[in-house]
Amino acid sequence: MADPDREVGELVGRLAEPGELEPAERRRLLGRLAQTLSEGAKRARQNGAGRGRWLADVFLNIAPRIPIRDLHTLSEHHHGLTGEQLADDLVRTAQRGTMTVGALGGALAAAEFAAPPLLLSAPAQLVAETIVVAAIEVKLLAELHEVYGVRVDGTGTQRAIVFASAWAKQRGIDPLAPASVSLALGAATKTAVRNRLMRTLGRHLTTFGPFLTGAVAGGALNRMATKKLAQAVRDDLRVKLPPAASRPEVEPG
């Protein structure tokens, strides 16, 4: 593979998009992502890297490739909605996305629970599910900032890292905080992202179970976690709203 990071980024991007994918195509993409991540994990182990550190490195490398829509595009994609109604719709869409990924990952894990020879490949599938869910939630967090007019300065890569850091803390960003971008680029952010990813991975371990119990658990747990994140971020952003005169407006199409 000439550029495995690029392939991981492209696969995660497709799986994190809000549009509907056929179940067979979603399974194929998730399986390919799991395979690519498994190859990367083997290389990391050979280099002495722990799973948590490697997982954080992978996610922070692909974070700048997560497509973040601006306010005008968001409104266009959500039937002209603005304000709180647009935020509600974004949250519902993200919940459906993480629920679908969780149910699919849970179903795969349940199938492997019934087929012990395949069990060794299950962790890679759970890692793939974890990264896709994280990408969906980072995308949601970033786009909620667009809706509430809370802008983050910096390059595309810097902004992606800031949003990943906010996701790790499960909080909205204070754009007036001094050195918020430079702080987000530090070692503490990688540690926070690693810990959050490992907690998410731990949650996905509950998807191991016979028959459809894994699918039900995976979907429900992801949906609740995304809802909790969205509520915390929205509460933060409402407090940090800019004055009405400086808030972004969506021009009529």
TIBA-64389 format. One record per residue (C-alpha): x, y, z negated. Coordinates in nm, 4 decimals. Layout:
BEGIN
       east      north         up
          X          Y          Z
...
This chain:
BEGIN
       east      north         up
     0.0000     0.0000     0.0000
     0.1641     0.3216     0.1165
    -0.0157     0.5430    -0.1371
    -0.2136     0.3492    -0.4014
    -0.2962     0.6670    -0.5958
    -0.4625     0.8113    -0.2885
    -0.6669     0.4961    -0.2340
    -0.7748     0.4923    -0.5980
    -0.8742     0.8580    -0.5686
    -1.0758     0.7949    -0.2528
    -1.2528     0.4911    -0.3990
    -1.3366     0.6711    -0.7226
    -1.4562     0.9728    -0.5245
    -1.6984     0.7605    -0.3227
    -1.8278     0.5782    -0.6300
    -1.8678     0.9049    -0.8226
    -2.0649     1.0825    -0.5485
    -2.4274     1.1496    -0.6470
    -2.5668     1.0026    -0.3213
    -2.7125     0.6545    -0.3164
    -2.4958     0.3608    -0.2123
    -2.6265     0.0217    -0.1121
    -2.5705    -0.2261    -0.3994
    -2.3533    -0.4485    -0.1807
    -2.1369    -0.1534    -0.0769
    -2.1071    -0.0348    -0.4369
    -1.9986    -0.3828    -0.5470
    -1.7462    -0.3955    -0.2647
    -1.5971    -0.0572    -0.3539
    -1.5831    -0.1394    -0.7247
    -1.4185    -0.4726    -0.6466
    -1.1604    -0.3048    -0.4229
    -1.0935    -0.0443    -0.6918
    -1.0467    -0.3188    -0.9517
    -0.8011    -0.4973    -0.7241
    -0.5982    -0.1813    -0.6600
    -0.5936    -0.0935    -1.0299
    -0.4887    -0.4465    -1.1189
    -0.1882    -0.4156    -0.8885
    -0.0997    -0.0819    -1.0484
    -0.1336    -0.2274    -1.3993
     0.1077    -0.5074    -1.3128
     0.3650    -0.2552    -1.1931
     0.3137    -0.0494    -1.5085
     0.3680    -0.3540    -1.7312
     0.6875    -0.4333    -1.5453
     0.8039    -0.0783    -1.6188
     0.7137    -0.1131    -1.9863
     0.4154     0.1236    -1.9867
     0.1269     0.0491    -2.2213
    -0.2260     0.0158    -2.0849
    -0.3470     0.3333    -2.2500
    -0.0647     0.5474    -2.1153
    -0.0969     0.3975    -1.7681
    -0.4748     0.4494    -1.7684
    -0.4339     0.8165    -1.8614
    -0.1692     0.8635    -1.5910
    -0.3981     0.7110    -1.3282
    -0.6940     0.9255    -1.4267
    -0.4999     1.2513    -1.4487
    -0.3488     1.1776    -1.1065
    -0.6901     1.1366    -0.9439
    -0.8709     1.4114    -1.1398
    -0.7782     1.6834    -0.8840
    -0.9454     1.4700    -0.6144
    -1.2845     1.4730    -0.7873
    -1.4989     1.7021    -0.5677
    -1.6510     1.9894    -0.7683
    -1.9328     2.1801    -0.5970
    -1.9796     2.5533    -0.6385
    -2.3068     2.7043    -0.7587
    -2.4476     2.7721    -0.4119
    -2.3768     2.4161    -0.2936
    -2.5218     2.2692    -0.6123
    -2.8438     2.4618    -0.5652
    -2.8647     2.3521    -0.2002
    -2.8116     1.9882    -0.2948
    -3.0759     2.0081    -0.5688
    -3.3687     2.1552    -0.3748
    -3.2993     2.5192    -0.4620
    -3.3026     2.4713    -0.8386
    -3.1092     2.7171    -1.0565
    -3.0350     2.7708    -1.4247
    -3.1574     2.5199    -1.6808
    -3.3600     2.3265    -1.4225
    -3.0505     2.2756    -1.2112
    -2.8538     2.1678    -1.5184
    -3.1309     1.9202    -1.6079
    -3.1180     1.7713    -1.2591
    -2.7384     1.7417    -1.2662
    -2.7575     1.5543    -1.5956
    -3.0270     1.3186    -1.4680
    -2.8207     1.2444    -1.1568
    -2.5055     1.1790    -1.3595
    -2.6956     0.9540    -1.5982
    -2.8250     0.7485    -1.3085
    -2.4718     0.7245    -1.1744
    -2.3072     0.6051    -1.4952
    -2.6008     0.3757    -1.5704
    -2.5691     0.2143    -1.2264
    -2.1951     0.1645    -1.2625
    -2.2412     0.0231    -1.6122
    -2.5122    -0.2163    -1.5000
    -2.3056    -0.3298    -1.2047
    -1.9934    -0.3774    -1.4162
    -2.1992    -0.5574    -1.6780
    -2.3476    -0.7880    -1.4170
    -2.0007    -0.8728    -1.2870
    -1.8790    -0.9394    -1.6382
    -2.1835    -1.1557    -1.7094
    -2.1169    -1.3629    -1.3983
    -1.7583    -1.4158    -1.5060
    -1.8698    -1.5066    -1.8577
    -2.0399    -1.8040    -1.6952
    -1.7289    -1.8835    -1.4873
    -1.4267    -1.9061    -1.7225
    -1.1646    -1.9498    -1.4458
    -1.2496    -1.5983    -1.3234
    -1.2396    -1.4389    -1.6662
    -0.8815    -1.3221    -1.6247
    -0.9871    -1.0721    -1.3570
    -1.2572    -0.9133    -1.5736
    -1.0377    -0.6528    -1.7490
    -0.9511    -0.4934    -1.4136
    -1.3223    -0.4604    -1.3389
    -1.3813    -0.2949    -1.6746
    -1.0927    -0.0549    -1.6123
    -1.2441     0.0311    -1.2734
    -1.5828     0.0925    -1.4330
    -1.4218     0.3088    -1.7018
    -1.2435     0.5317    -1.4507
    -1.5530     0.5770    -1.2332
    -1.7703     0.6670    -1.5329
    -1.5048     0.9146    -1.6505
    -1.4941     1.0712    -1.3034
    -1.8740     1.1093    -1.2926
    -1.8719     1.2737    -1.6344
    -1.5822     1.5089    -1.5550
    -1.7644     1.6097    -1.2354
    -2.0815     1.6740    -1.4367
    -1.8925     1.8781    -1.6965
    -1.7214     2.0913    -1.4305
    -2.0439     2.1537    -1.2396
    -2.2299     2.2487    -1.5578
    -1.9677     2.5215    -1.6016
    -2.0612     2.6437    -1.2520
    -2.4307     2.6484    -1.3405
    -2.3747     2.8482    -1.6595
    -2.1313     3.0879    -1.4948
    -1.8379     2.9930    -1.7174
    -1.5427     3.0100    -1.4804
    -1.2016     2.8520    -1.5295
    -0.9048     3.0159    -1.3590
    -0.6078     2.8342    -1.2095
    -0.5207     2.6134    -0.9146
    -0.7358     2.3163    -0.8210
    -0.5015     2.0814    -1.0053
    -0.4885     2.3033    -1.3136
    -0.8666     2.3336    -1.3272
    -0.9053     1.9554    -1.2893
    -0.6748     1.8961    -1.5852
    -0.8621     2.1549    -1.7926
    -1.1921     1.9819    -1.7170
    -1.0407     1.6412    -1.7973
    -0.9171     1.7833    -2.1273
    -1.2641     1.9201    -2.2063
    -1.4140     1.5799    -2.1228
    -1.1695     1.4127    -2.3615
    -1.2855     1.6500    -2.6377
    -1.6520     1.6257    -2.5280
    -1.6793     2.0050    -2.5357
    -1.7305     2.3007    -2.3077
    -1.4420     2.5307    -2.2163
    -1.3925     2.8729    -2.3674
    -1.2515     3.0808    -2.0775
    -1.1464     3.3551    -2.3203
    -0.9255     3.1228    -2.5256
    -0.5619     3.2279    -2.4799
    -0.3421     2.9984    -2.2726
    -0.6257     2.7494    -2.2229
    -0.4788     2.6298    -1.8928
    -0.1218     2.5967    -2.0165
    -0.2365     2.4147    -2.3294
    -0.4394     2.1716    -2.1201
    -0.1283     2.0810    -1.9229
     0.0599     1.9726    -2.2352
     0.1284     1.6326    -2.3901
    -0.1659     1.6663    -2.6296
    -0.4067     1.6586    -2.3366
    -0.2658     1.3316    -2.2055
    -0.3013     1.1822    -2.5536
    -0.6611     1.3045    -2.5831
    -0.7513     1.1740    -2.2361
    -0.5866     0.8411    -2.3137
    -0.7816     0.8062    -2.6386
    -1.1116     0.8970    -2.4731
    -1.0524     0.6528    -2.1880
    -0.9655     0.3753    -2.4314
    -1.2836     0.4437    -2.6306
    -1.4831     0.4282    -2.3078
    -1.3084     0.1055    -2.2115
    -1.3877    -0.0341    -2.5551
    -1.7551     0.0493    -2.5028
    -1.7499    -0.1364    -2.1741
    -1.6155    -0.4477    -2.3432
    -1.9686    -0.4922    -2.4791
    -2.0785    -0.5760    -2.1245
    -1.9341    -0.9242    -2.1663
    -2.2241    -1.1558    -2.2258
    -2.4249    -1.4341    -2.0665
    -2.6883    -1.3803    -1.7979
    -2.8093    -1.0197    -1.7734
    -2.7329    -0.8998    -2.1263
    -2.4101    -0.7411    -2.0049
    -2.5850    -0.5486    -1.7284
    -2.8508    -0.4148    -1.9647
    -2.5959    -0.3149    -2.2284
    -2.3571    -0.1577    -1.9790
    -2.6238     0.0556    -1.8156
    -2.7905     0.1687    -2.1383
    -2.4688     0.2556    -2.3214
    -2.3336     0.4587    -2.0311
    -2.6600     0.6476    -1.9911
    -2.6699     0.7421    -2.3602
    -2.3031     0.8469    -2.3642
    -2.3477     1.0716    -2.0587
    -2.6567     1.2310    -2.2117
    -2.4692     1.3004    -2.5366
    -2.1768     1.4582    -2.3502
    -2.4061     1.6774    -2.1419
    -2.5944     1.8025    -2.4464
    -2.2747     1.8968    -2.6300
    -2.1296     2.0765    -2.3269
    -2.4513     2.2636    -2.2529
    -2.4801     2.3791    -2.6149
    -2.1250     2.5158    -2.5917
    -2.1819     2.6852    -2.2566
    -2.5020     2.8581    -2.3642
    -2.3035     3.0295    -2.6391
    -2.0298     3.1295    -2.3940
    -2.2574     3.2650    -2.1212
    -2.1198     3.5838    -1.9655
    -2.3329     3.9003    -1.9757
    -2.6335     3.8787    -1.7445
    -2.4937     4.1404    -1.5082
    -2.1825     3.9313    -1.4396
    -2.3458     3.5892    -1.4088
    -2.3273     3.4260    -1.0668
    -2.6441     3.4304    -0.8638
    -2.7506     3.1840    -0.5986
    -2.8403     3.3683    -0.2836
    -3.1571     3.2457    -0.1122
    -3.0841     3.0156     0.1775
